[in-house]
Amino acid sequence: MNKFDSKKIMPRYFSRAIIMTLISLFVIGKTLYIMTVKRDYWTKVADRVKKDSVDVKPMRGNILSCDGQLMASSLPEFKIYIDFKQLKEAKKDSLWNAKLDSISNGLSQIFPEQSALAFKTDLEKGRREQSRHWPIWKKRIDYNSFTEVKALPIFRLSRFLSGFHFEEFNARRRPYGSLAGRTVGEMFGAKDTARFGLELSYDSILRGRNGIVHRRKVLNKFLNIMDTPPIDGADIITTIDVGMQDLSERAIIDELKEVDGNVGVAVIMDVATGDIKAIVNMERCIDGEYREIKNHAVSDLMEPGSVFKVASLMVALDEGVVDTTARVETGSGVWPMYGRKMKDHNWHRGGYGTLALPQTLQFSSNIGVSRIIDDHYRNDPEKFVRGIYRTGLADSLHIPLVGSSPAVIRMPKKNGKGQWINWSKTALPWMSIGYESQIPPISTLTFYNAIANNGKMMQPRFVKQVVKDGEVLIDFPPKVMRSQICKPKTLGEIQTILEQVVSIGLGKKAGSESFKVAGKTGTAQISQGLGGYKIGRTNYLLSFAGYFPADAPRYSCIEKSGVPASSGFSASVFHRISEGIMAQDLKLDVTDARDSSSILIPDVKTGNMLAADYVLSHLGIPTNHNWTGTYTKGNPIWGTAENERNQKVQLNRVRPIDNNHVPNIIGMGARDAIYLLEKRHVKVIISGRGQVVQQSLEPGHLIKKGEICHLTLE
């Protein structure tokens, strides 16, 4: 028997289906009604409670020197506007009329470049036009000026009552001004984009990532809702030493002024690591002042001149075609070579006559070097150029600066008939003395640095680390490009000759009475384009490349300059730079000043206890401290010091306060105090010398963006 009674059940299902169909039709109809007839209404409602998402700019990372000093940092700047339509909608017109004179006078006091009447006229014009984005001041302003404007009548009200609004930018500031400006780099102010230098090369690291925020109306108030928080950029630690950079810039500028030079370049490299400690690129501007306009050290492709002779003789010695006992006739200083005259610099005084191979470098004889190379390689110039390539001079150094250029050293080529297609008989002798090739100063320095480093060629390093919040994100260790540029025997011979160039040769101006110097002078006549070397006023590219101390090399250095006449410029600049660096590094043993009655326990400032412990240990003063282990990353340990009965120093570690609050810096030296505050984005103004005795922002104070802390030192 079938238990399913269709007569009773089907009507029930049918009635339910009809009801669900009617409901569905109603929902669809309502949806269509909202989407069409009521679309404008609901769009306005949505606009009232939610605003489109906007980007939130992250804080750009800092660029630091090798010892952690700020070379480029970001500070907030603002452009300020007023929305006159918003002001009208808020029904504040009468208040605006009453306070317009006060606003105009206040703006004129903040920005004295413009009168109160001019401000008033401009603001009235914006109001007549009912502008929604009328600039109150057309330039960017700093945080202090911004707070002063924000405190004026009406502007102190909320945006939705006053119409006052602003755009915030991260302005780039360099505490050391133009120091190493072309290397550190610069930003396009209006676009907040990098222009050149390390700012551009490491832009993706420094920039960070934008965040996203939207505004939603909750209980009649607009709230900022963070969808994606911004990620601040990381810091980069460069290899630049502020002291060496400043010393080199002053030396170059002083000498350029003295000899009426056009361009001056100096680069200092750490021998063992390849670290670029200083890089200077000065040129004379229209107003007669010297500034950095272009990074000549890494981009200029110019004939190196006599500094190239070292590479030429290195190839000949390394391949065994000559030895240091070889002698060459230079005659009276003028020697015919394939229809051209090769001249030594003293040709008008009768020349050098017969020279031993070392003497060709000591006296920088064009004839001597070119004759040695031509005698042994004229039939196979390709072999000579391949030897030059083995020295690393033609290697691409992968410099992390936009515009850098590798050296261009021409390789001889023949066609199918055995005829030279890019080579002449004069090419080899002139190439051997520094012509016929284009080499940037940084490449020449890298070659000389390898000589100082016992033949090991290091890649020039500009950035050591990428750090963020005290953590190393990326480490750039020193990189060896070539383990040997020549045989050890050849290297020893070249090192000896380079010392002799300074001690008894033409490089005496580069020498020092306090330490040994090795290097080579260079003078190259600058080609005048299509006119060659013989038209108009003669210009020279003068140079000196070398290293010091010669018996235990620490730094290599190259100087180049474009001057209207030969003047010995670079050797004297090298002398000044090397003397200055060695004086900075001079260390005397404290025991030299010790006697039985001496009390050698110094007054230790509050601050970096790791640094204090290092100094005290080297002075032979016992210390106690409340930490263990070493800090391989170089992080400071902040704390206080106590003199225990004039016998030892107790170093006490103090747990650092978080980055949102002002630390206690009383008793610290200026350097540590500034470091701790600027790390927390607080601007510092100091007065006096010695230790900090007063700070305007109390310890524990919650830091607000753009705050200034005044420090008194005694």
Secondary structure, 3 states (H helix, E strand, C coil): CCCCCHHHHHHHHHHHHHHHHHHHHHHHHHHHHHHHCCHHHHHHHHHHHECCCEEECCCCCCEECCCCCEEEEEEEEEEEEECHHHHHHCCCHHHHHHHHHHHHHHHHHHCCCCCHHHHHHHHHHHHHCCCCCEECCCCCEEHHHHHHHHCCCCCCCCHHHHCEEEEEEEEEECCCCCCCHHHHCEEECCCCEEEEHHHHHCHHHHHCECEEEEEEEECCEEEEEEEECCECCCEEEECCCHHHHHHHHHHHHHHHHHHCCCEEEEEEEECCCCEEEEEEEEEECCCCCEECCCCHHHHCCECCHHHHHHHHHHHHHHCCCCCCCCEEECCCCEEEECCEEEECCCHHHCCCCEEEHHHHHHCCCHHHHHHHHHHHHCCCHHHHHHHHHHCCCCCCCCCCCCCCCCCEECCCCECCCCCECCCCCCHHHHHHCCCCEEECHHHHHHHHHHHHCCCCEECCECEEEEEECCEEEEECCCCEEECCCCCHHHHHHHHHHHHHHHHCCCCHHHCCCCCCCEEEEEEEECCCHHHCCCCCCCCEEEEEEEEECCCCCCEEEEEEEEECCCCCHHHHHHHHHHHHHHHHCCCCCHHHHCCCCCCCCCCCCEEEHHHHHHHHHHCCCCEEECCCCCCCCCCCCEEEEEEECCCEEEEEECCCCCCCECCCCCCEEHHHHHHHHHHCCCEEEEEECCEEEEECCCCCCECCCCCEEEEEEC
